[in-house]
Amino acid sequence: MNYYLGIDIGSSSIKAALVEIKSGKSLGVVQEPKEEMGMFAQKNGWAEQKPNDWWKHICNAIKSLKKQYNVSRTQIKGIGISYQMHGLVLVDKEGNPLRKSIIWCDSRAVAIGNSAFSEIGEDKCSEELLNSPANFTASKLKWVQENEPEVYNKIYKFMLPGDYIAYKFSNKINTTISGLSEGIFWNFKDDNIADFLLDHYGIDPSLVPDIVDTFGIQSTVDKKGEEESTLAEGTPIYYRAGDQPNNALSLNVFNPGEVAATGGTSGVVYAVTDSLSAKESSRVNNFAHVNYTKGDAVRIGKLLCINGAGIQYRWLLNNLAVASYEEMNNLASEVSVGSDGVCLIPFGNGAERMLNNKEIGTRIVNMNLNNHHKGHMCRAALEGIAFSFVYGMEIMKSDGIKPSVIRAGNDNLFRSEIFANTVATLIEQEIEIYNTTGAIGAARAADLHKGDYESFGKAIMDNDHVMTFMPFKDKEPYIKAYNNWKKELELILNK
């Protein structure tokens, strides 16, 4: 039996998966380290990790997978890589990291990106970059130039986290258009490197790595890569993408109108479009999707993040007298749609980008201490989080997204019927639930160098489909509850 290896580089752990090439079936997934990886935070708002720690954990995960499932190095025929987006890795001419990686949740470059947005011009940035430079990789690189000139002067190339891991396997430095777009290095109007942003930041264009296709032979494992990873020399790296585009790929989301959603601690809605409209560029990010090709197929992934999602429900679990999510869901199901007027605004996880970076916190309103109990709190929380997803979808629809299907992972929130039924009914779309992970998706994506999207989609349907939530015909109580919630939210926003 032959396999593809998928690697998912998260900020808390590395996951590695093996899938059978023939069937697309997952053989197994391992996580390294067993505990969470640490982050270095020298100052408030900073977050850094050592790139070679990722590599060490990847090598350990590969060894563990091979041993656990009795797979030899020659049975692994290709590699797919998914990675935490927006990170910055800097290497010298020998390929050694010059400093720790500044990762996605590090906010030190916010002011740099915001200044560039106003100085270059919001219209130009929206039309050509489809985003504000904000706190993305290009702005982080500018921060290094301004604050660590001795490091900046030694840079041979910058890379994203997945680029660095591909380099460790192969000794070849390259990146993808999708990767450059997530760092805000891509000009969608010219379909080329965003020279005007590099000029504005005073960044030498020679620091940009060579570009390879997202699907195809990007490089192959070399002798040193074999020694360290225990994969056979010559094994091709066939695929690489950031975690959100890769999550969409894992859910078979490639075409305009298809939407991927995740409902963990925070929530994400990722919708594919063939339009370069970016009128909501300060609230919604726009990146080249995995199947974007230069001068041909425009496939943009619109990414909306909802910070206040599952964290709200977890907080209730920890602070109400309840034993489990199951108990909370049962309590909530005894309460009717609309939670008898109780409204919960779930934005207690910091600034919300879709609310123009306002930090409004969590609010519970219309609570009557004589009539309402914890079941009302649980229902109002699930509905409030669902309503925030619907509110986000309305923003995306105003920017030209026409959802035809929503696919979601079988994770925390989408396991709740109340949550999933509320979203499905209000947006009038089916929600298909799949049991998959980023590492499994990356492993399967290694097969897409053959260009067979139909077989790829079939493997996901055959192996991963769990269930489909259909919109309810009786929408009235849901619309009434949503309008009530939205009215409360707008009172807060308009203060």
C-alpha positions as a printed Julia matrix, in Angstrom:
495×3 Matrix{Float64}:
   0.0    0.0     0.0
   1.27   3.53   -0.83
   0.53   6.73    1.06
   0.71  10.5     1.01
   1.93  12.36    4.09
   0.11  15.5     5.24
   1.63  17.95    7.7
  -0.29  20.71    9.5
   1.91  23.26   11.29
  -0.27  24.89   13.97
   0.86  27.33   16.62
  -0.06  24.92   19.42
   1.02  21.63   17.81
   2.12  19.82   14.66
  -0.22  17.2    13.22
   0.85  14.62   10.64
  -1.45  12.26    8.72
  -1.11   9.38    6.29
  -3.79   8.7     3.66
  -4.01   5.82    1.22
  -3.33   7.13   -2.29
  -5.87   4.79   -3.91
  -8.9    5.44   -1.67
  -8.06   8.75    0.04
  -8.83   6.99    3.34
  -6.98   8.25    6.41
  -4.69   5.68    8.0
  -3.99   7.77   11.09
  -3.03  11.15   12.56
  -0.42  11.93   15.21
   0.27  15.11   17.16
   3.62  16.46   18.36
   4.39  17.56   20.97
   1.79  15.85   23.17
   1.48  19.09   25.18
   1.02  22.5    23.55
   4.03  24.17   21.93
   5.18  27.27   23.73
   5.27  30.83   22.42
   7.79  33.52   23.23
   6.19  36.83   24.2
   8.91  39.32   25.09
   6.33  42.14   25.18
   2.55  42.38   25.32
   1.03  41.56   21.94
   4.15  39.76   20.69
   4.19  36.07   19.74
   7.21  34.19   18.38
   8.23  30.57   17.81
  11.49  28.9    16.75
  11.17  27.53   13.19
  13.51  24.64   14.05
  11.12  23.59   16.84
   8.45  23.01   14.16
  10.96  20.94   12.19
  11.96  18.87   15.24
   8.3   18.08   16.01
   7.59  17.24   12.34
  10.51  14.78   12.25
   9.25  13.18   15.5
   5.7   12.97   14.12
   6.88  11.24   10.92
   8.88   8.68   12.91
   5.89   8.08   15.2
   3.47   7.64   12.25
   5.74   5.17   10.46
   6.28   3.11   13.6
   2.63   3.15   14.73
   1.24   2.09   11.35
   4.21  -0.02   10.22
   4.85   2.09    7.1
   8.28   2.22    5.42
   9.89   5.33    3.95
   9.47   4.0     0.39
   5.68   3.65    0.83
   5.32   7.43    1.28
   5.07   8.81   -2.25
   4.45  12.52   -1.69
   4.06  15.32    0.87
   1.4   18.02    1.38
   1.98  20.9     3.81
  -0.54  23.12    5.62
   0.75  25.85    7.92
  -0.21  28.69   10.25
  -0.74  31.74    8.03
   0.95  35.17    8.07
   4.11  34.08    9.91
   7.53  35.53    9.04
  10.68  33.37    8.83
  13.97  35.05    7.9
  17.05  33.11    6.78
  20.64  33.97    5.87
  22.56  32.67    2.82
  23.18  29.33    4.58
  19.45  28.96    5.2
  19.75  29.42    8.97
  16.98  31.36   10.76
  18.17  34.85   11.73
  15.61  35.25   14.49
  12.51  33.53   15.86
   9.47  33.52   13.58
   7.01  36.36   14.18
   3.76  34.37   14.02
   0.17  35.16   13.0
  -1.12  36.34   16.41
   1.74  38.81   16.96
   0.34  42.35   16.69
   3.53  44.47   16.73
   3.14  45.62   13.08
  -0.47  46.9    13.3
   0.52  50.59   13.26
   2.94  50.05   10.34
   0.23  48.41    8.22
  -2.4   50.99    9.13
  -0.06  53.86    8.17
   0.71  52.19    4.83
  -3.03  51.76    4.17
  -3.66  55.51    4.51
  -0.36  56.66    2.9
  -0.63  54.42   -0.2
  -4.38  55.02   -0.37
  -7.25  52.84    0.74
  -8.67  52.55   -2.79
  -5.33  51.43   -4.3
  -4.78  48.87   -1.53
  -8.32  47.51   -1.85
  -8.2   47.32   -5.65
  -4.7   45.88   -6.04
  -3.85  44.09   -2.78
  -7.54  43.33   -1.96
  -6.6   44.1     1.65
  -5.08  46.63    3.96
  -1.37  45.77    4.57
  -2.5   45.63    8.22
  -0.55  43.29   10.5
   0.39  40.81    7.77
   3.8   39.37    6.84
   4.96  42.34    4.72
   4.32  44.73    7.63
   6.16  42.38   10.02
   9.14  42.4     7.64
   9.07  46.22    7.68
   9.05  46.1    11.5
  12.26  44.02   11.43
  13.85  46.5     9.01
  13.01  49.42   11.32
  13.77  47.78   14.66
  16.42  45.14   13.95
  18.55  46.53   11.08
  21.42  44.18   11.95
  19.06  41.22   11.32
  17.47  42.78    8.22
  20.86  43.37    6.58
  21.69  39.65    6.77
  18.42  38.42    5.19
  18.81  36.24    2.12
  15.09  35.38    1.79
  11.9   35.74    3.81
   9.55  32.77    4.02
   6.2   31.74    5.42
   6.19  28.85    7.93
   5.27  26.22    5.31
   7.98  27.49    2.95
  10.58  26.97    5.67
   9.5   23.38    6.34
   9.57  22.6     2.6
  13.1   24.08    2.57
  14.17  21.84    5.5
  13.04  18.76    3.55
  14.59  19.79    0.24
  17.19  22.58    0.65
  15.15  24.56   -1.95
  13.66  27.97   -1.06
  10.38  28.75   -2.8
   6.81  29.93   -2.14
   3.41  30.1    -3.86
   1.12  32.89   -5.13
  -1.41  31.91   -2.46
   1.32  32.25    0.18
   2.51  35.62   -1.13
  -1.08  36.9    -1.16
  -1.58  35.98    2.52
   1.55  38.01    3.33
   0.13  40.91    1.21
   2.98  40.63   -1.29
   0.69  40.03   -4.32
  -0.81  42.6    -6.7
  -4.02  41.07   -8.07
  -4.5   43.82  -10.65
  -1.09  43.18  -12.31
  -1.04  39.49  -11.3
   2.48  39.92  -10.0
   4.59  40.81   -6.95
   3.24  43.98   -5.27
   6.26  46.14   -6.11
   4.53  49.34   -5.01
   4.17  47.99   -1.45
   7.8   46.79   -1.41
   8.83  50.27   -2.65
   6.73  51.95    0.04
   8.33  49.79    2.73
  11.83  50.04    1.19
  12.07  46.24    0.96
  14.51  44.73   -1.54
  12.52  42.59   -4.07
  15.4   40.08   -4.18
  14.25  38.88   -0.72
  11.13  37.34   -2.34
  11.55  33.56   -2.89
  11.03  31.88   -6.28
   7.37  31.08   -7.02
   6.13  27.52   -7.65
   2.61  26.22   -8.33
   0.41  25.27   -5.35
  -0.07  21.79   -6.87
   2.88  20.13   -8.6
   6.45  19.05   -7.84
   7.63  22.03   -5.73
  10.83  20.29   -4.62
  12.04  16.87   -3.46
  13.53  15.54   -0.23
  17.34  15.72   -0.37
  19.96  13.65    1.45
  20.0   15.84    4.59
  16.18  15.96    4.56
  16.14  12.15    4.48
  18.6   11.87    7.38
  16.57  14.2     9.6
  12.97  13.35    8.6
  13.45   9.63    7.74
  11.53  10.15    4.47
  13.19   8.76    1.35
  15.42  11.06   -0.68
  13.57  12.06   -3.86
  10.08  12.09   -2.23
   8.24  15.03   -3.88
   6.56  17.91   -2.06
   3.38  18.25   -4.12
   1.36  20.88   -2.24
   1.56  23.76    0.22
  -1.06  26.21    1.58
  -1.98  28.3     4.61
  -4.3   26.7     7.16
  -7.53  28.5     6.2
  -7.3   27.88    2.42
  -6.21  24.33    3.29
  -9.2   23.9     5.62
 -11.47  24.93    2.72
  -9.7   22.45    0.44
 -10.14  19.73    3.11
 -13.91  20.39    2.87
 -13.88  20.28   -0.97
 -14.43  24.06   -1.27
 -12.94  25.27   -4.58
 -15.67  27.0    -6.61
 -17.52  30.34   -6.42
 -20.4   30.09   -3.93
 -18.84  27.29   -1.89
 -18.21  28.25    1.73
 -16.13  26.58    4.45
 -16.9   27.29    8.1
 -15.2   26.37   11.35
 -16.55  26.82   14.83
 -13.8   26.44   17.39
 -12.65  28.96   20.02
 -13.11  31.57   17.34
 -15.16  31.08   14.18
 -14.15  31.39   10.54
 -16.22  31.79    7.39
 -14.15  31.27    4.21
 -16.02  31.81    0.93
 -14.7   31.34   -2.6
 -15.48  33.91   -5.3
 -14.28  34.75   -8.81
 -14.68  38.48   -8.14
 -11.88  40.9    -7.23
 -14.31  43.14   -5.32
 -12.88  44.09   -1.94
 -15.15  46.83   -0.66
 -15.15  45.25    2.82
 -11.34  44.95    2.84
 -11.06  46.39    6.35
 -13.43  43.73    7.75
 -12.9   40.78    5.4
  -9.53  39.49    4.13
  -9.05  38.35    0.54
  -6.4   35.84   -0.48
  -5.56  33.82   -3.59
  -7.25  30.47   -3.01
  -5.33  27.23   -3.57
  -6.67  26.9    -7.14
  -5.96  30.53   -8.16
  -3.88  30.54  -11.32
  -2.13  33.53  -12.8
  -4.02  35.17  -15.68
  -6.58  32.39  -15.81
  -8.83  31.14  -13.01
  -9.53  33.93  -10.51
 -10.35  32.1    -7.28
 -10.32  34.36   -4.23
 -10.89  33.11   -0.7
 -12.73  35.72    1.39
 -11.92  35.17    5.04
 -14.06  36.5     7.86
 -12.97  35.78   11.43
 -15.35  35.86   14.41
 -13.27  36.05   17.58
 -16.18  35.59   19.96
 -17.43  32.09   19.12
 -16.79  28.79   20.94
 -14.86  30.58   23.68
 -18.24  31.96   24.86
 -19.77  28.49   25.21
 -16.62  27.15   26.9
 -16.76  30.02   29.41
 -20.33  29.04   30.31
 -19.27  25.39   30.72
 -16.56  26.49   33.15
 -18.73  28.94   35.09
 -22.25  27.46   35.18
 -23.1   24.49   37.4
 -22.99  22.04   34.46
 -20.92  18.93   33.81
 -20.6   18.83   30.01
 -21.48  20.41   26.65
 -24.01  17.62   26.24
 -25.81  18.7    29.41
 -25.76  22.32   28.19
 -27.18  21.3    24.81
 -29.95  19.31   26.54
 -30.81  22.29   28.8
 -30.84  24.6    25.78
 -33.13  22.26   23.81
 -35.82  22.62   26.52
 -36.04  26.36   25.75
 -37.9   27.64   22.68
 -36.34  29.52   19.73
 -35.43  33.06   20.78
 -34.59  32.02   24.37
 -37.74  33.76   25.68
 -36.23  37.16   24.79
 -32.83  36.59   26.46
 -30.07  37.88   24.17
 -26.39  37.11   24.46
 -23.85  39.22   22.54
 -20.81  36.86   22.4
 -17.92  39.2    21.55
 -15.81  38.74   24.7
 -12.59  37.6    23.02
 -10.98  40.96   22.19
 -11.48  43.33   19.26
 -13.81  42.09   16.51
 -12.59  42.9    13.01
 -16.03  42.44   11.47
 -17.28  45.11   13.91
 -14.54  47.49   12.7
 -12.17  46.39   15.48
 -14.52  47.47   18.27
 -14.09  45.7    21.56
 -17.62  45.41   22.94
 -17.24  42.38   25.19
 -19.94  39.88   26.11
 -23.37  41.22   27.11
 -26.43  39.39   28.39
 -29.64  41.39   28.08
 -33.35  40.94   28.9
 -32.64  38.44   31.67
 -35.52  38.08   34.15
 -34.22  36.55   37.36
 -37.69  35.2    38.29
 -38.37  33.37   35.03
 -35.06  32.58   33.34
 -32.6   29.83   34.26
 -29.33  28.39   32.96
 -31.12  26.66   30.06
 -32.0   30.14   28.75
 -28.34  31.16   29.11
 -27.18  28.09   27.16
 -29.74  28.58   24.38
 -29.06  32.34   24.19
 -25.31  31.64   23.91
 -25.71  29.1    21.07
 -28.12  31.43   19.28
 -25.94  34.48   19.89
 -22.89  32.75   18.37
 -25.03  31.47   15.46
 -26.38  35.0    14.91
 -22.81  36.37   14.81
 -22.05  33.87   11.98
 -25.19  35.02   10.13
 -24.2   38.67   10.67
 -20.78  37.86    9.18
 -22.42  36.14    6.2
 -24.49  39.3     5.58
 -21.25  41.33    5.4
 -19.86  38.83    2.89
 -23.05  38.87    0.8
 -22.79  42.67    0.62
 -19.31  42.1    -0.87
 -20.65  39.86   -3.63
 -20.61  36.37   -2.1
 -23.57  34.22   -3.21
 -23.4   31.12   -1.02
 -24.58  27.9    -2.67
 -23.4   25.4    -0.04
 -21.72  25.59    3.36
 -19.38  22.83    4.47
 -18.1   22.63    8.02
 -15.81  20.44   10.08
 -17.39  18.23   12.73
 -16.0   20.47   15.46
 -17.29  22.01   18.69
 -20.1   24.31   17.6
 -21.3   22.37   14.57
 -21.92  19.36   16.82
 -24.77  21.39   18.33
 -28.05  20.96   16.45
 -29.36  24.27   17.81
 -26.34  26.16   16.49
 -26.23  24.45   13.07
 -30.02  24.53   12.51
 -30.15  28.24   13.43
 -27.42  29.15   10.92
 -28.83  26.91    8.16
 -32.36  28.28    8.56
 -31.37  31.95    8.6
 -29.03  31.79    5.6
 -31.39  29.38    3.79
 -28.59  26.99    2.87
 -27.77  23.39    3.68
 -24.8   22.87    5.98
 -22.82  19.71    5.2
 -20.74  18.36    8.09
 -17.48  16.47    7.46
 -15.13  14.63    9.78
 -11.73  15.75    8.55
  -8.61  17.65    9.63
  -6.09  19.98    8.02
  -3.38  17.28    8.02
  -5.66  14.77    6.24
  -6.66  17.46    3.73
  -3.0   18.33    3.05
  -2.16  14.65    2.51
  -5.03  14.2     0.03
  -4.08  17.45   -1.73
  -0.75  15.89   -2.69
  -2.77  13.91   -5.27
  -4.08  17.09   -6.95
  -0.86  17.48   -8.95
  -2.7   15.08  -11.3
  -5.51  17.67  -11.66
  -8.31  15.21  -10.8
 -10.63  17.32   -8.63
 -13.54  14.91   -9.12
 -11.73  11.98   -7.46
 -10.5   14.33   -4.73
 -14.09  15.44   -3.94
 -15.34  11.84   -4.08
 -12.73  10.74   -1.49
 -14.04  13.44    0.89
 -17.71  12.48    0.34
 -17.0    8.74    0.66
 -14.79   8.97    3.74
 -15.79  12.08    5.69
 -19.44  13.1     5.24
 -21.22  12.91    8.61
 -24.59  14.59    8.06
 -26.38  17.53    6.45
 -28.44  20.15    8.31
 -31.38  21.36    6.22
 -32.98  24.81    6.71
 -36.3   24.62    8.58
 -39.39  25.62    6.61
 -40.8   27.63    9.54
 -38.28  30.48    9.59
 -40.41  33.08   11.38
 -39.3   32.42   15.0
 -35.64  32.39   13.87
 -35.97  35.65   11.92
 -37.71  37.3    14.88
 -34.99  36.13   17.31
 -32.21  37.25   14.95
 -33.73  40.7    14.43
 -34.1   41.07   18.19
 -30.4   40.15   18.66
 -29.29  42.46   15.84
 -31.24  45.35   17.35
 -29.39  44.84   20.67
 -26.03  44.64   18.87
 -26.71  47.84   16.9
 -27.67  49.71   20.08
 -24.2   48.89   21.42
 -22.39  49.7    18.15
 -24.16  53.04   17.74
 -23.44  54.34   21.24
